[in-house]
Amino acid sequence: MKLLSAIFGVARLVSAYSSPSRHPASGELLSRSLNPRQAPAANHTAHYFDQVIDHFPKNPRYAPHANGTFKQRYFLDTSHYKPGGPVFLYLGGEGPIDGDTHLDASLVTQFMRQFNGIGVVLENRYYGTSTPFDASTTDELLYLTTEQVIADHEAFAKTVKLPGVTNINAPATPWIVYGGSYPGALSAFTMKKYGDTIYAGIASSAVIHGQVNYPQWYDPIQLLAPQDCVASVNNIVDKIDSLVESKQDTAVEQLKEIFGLSALTDIRDFAQTIAFPIGGPFVYPTYTWQEIYWNPKYGHEDFFDFCRNVTDGNAPANTTAVDSQLAKYTDGKAWKNLGNYAAYIKRVVLPLCPSGDYNSAVCFGTQHPDYWANTTSGATRSYLYTSCTEFGAYQAAQPHGKKSLISRVIDQNYQQQWCNWAFPKGKYNSIPSSPDLDRWNVYGDFNFTANRLLFIDGSADPWLDLCYHSKLAPQREWTDLHPEHLTNGAGHVWDLRTYDDVTTEPQFIREANLLELRTVERWLKEFPDWKPASYRE
């Protein structure tokens, strides 16, 4: 499973590392995505597959049923291919694949090189140019469902004619699917549903569990981030919530003024904006904990810069004096590091809204129903639809009794209102009042099992508790048929962006990548003995 580059950048779940997607109605802020950031563009030619819009013409869920096809974009690398080699299918996920195909300098590259395979990256329906319709009204989004998406994968593997090669379709040729984050879940779901077509799969940081609220996103930060920074933010958040809950309206207005955000009329928009450096719910302009990455070519350390500034013991006197400005509302107790926190927001976040109209829809104000209702197709709108209808994972604050890094005014209702504004009831389609999690969890949830599917997660990933190795899940054990690995200290999809020489990587990343290579090698040796259902007597 971000808005200012676009509306600020999948936090959709962003798969590692795709570009931040753009909000359909904005020229500014990026959406929350499971997907990490995009690498430099590679020189690959786009190809197109005639994909069926509706794979389930007899299912009343999709009435009145679209009979046509759309052009599903894919990219291809055959530079390492030798006849008889496998096909490695990389799932594009919740973003366009305009720049980075992930066919270069990645784990997929390692697979192609070592096993003489073909690399294919397939763009997800309703993303990039792979859009079935000219717009994305509620009715036109009817076919953006998990079961339709994974049916695309099977249809593509069975029938695509890849240029320049022959005899490569599944199941006669071994196809191995890889996805990270939201596409990691799709990889797992594909193996569960279509394991007689797709031979094997890897699901990295795969969010296989849907739930409505997801306050656990902040748990790794609470536990592993610099603890002086964490304590400062926790304490400031507690004081903010105390002012709000005791209806100290004058104090709240003073607080907003300290951060330069008096223009924000909704306290939740204020709370989200000051949380951007940590990871604001759905929209944020800066790189957060999720974008920390072991490979410096792809990682960003803005989060650590934020913490260093918040805890700066040598800040000027006019900054530290701010710590006492609201003390009269908190029994004379100063708000330690409030001045540093506010100074950082003013210096780093506010300039991302060059107009200075902070309450506008293209900046930090979210209370604009017409803005959300814009039906222009785009990655943010498509990902929001999936969140609203099936997946959930609304980033929310921890309840009282647990420390929180964001204000407790951020709750389920904050994002649900965006869903309701964005997707009004159509003629044929309407969204549920809350995400229909059964549509997501039907494939197995935390009891997930599929043959020849490797789950690989990171212990420091903010999405971990929606993944196979969640602390909410049963204890995991490796078997050759159901392999799994939890990488110590790793974040979100940290296995994907490899060094050219894997053996020179940091030890825990190196061993995870070597495990993946060994596992694929074993699978390919076993392929001649595999009998999919269509071949069984």
PyMOL commands that set and color helices and strands:
alter all, ss='L'
color gray80, all
select helices_A, chain A and resi 60-62+107-115+140-143+146-159+182-194+215-224+227-245+249-258+267-274+289-291+302-310+317-324+327-329+338-352+369-372+379-391+412-422+438-441+445-447+464-466+502-504+507-529+533-535
alter helices_A, ss='H'
color red, helices_A
select strands_A, chain A and resi 12-14+33-34+46-52+69-77+87-91+118-122+175-180+200-204+211-213+392-394+453-458+484-487
alter strands_A, ss='S'
color yellow, strands_A
deselect
rebuild
show_as cartoon
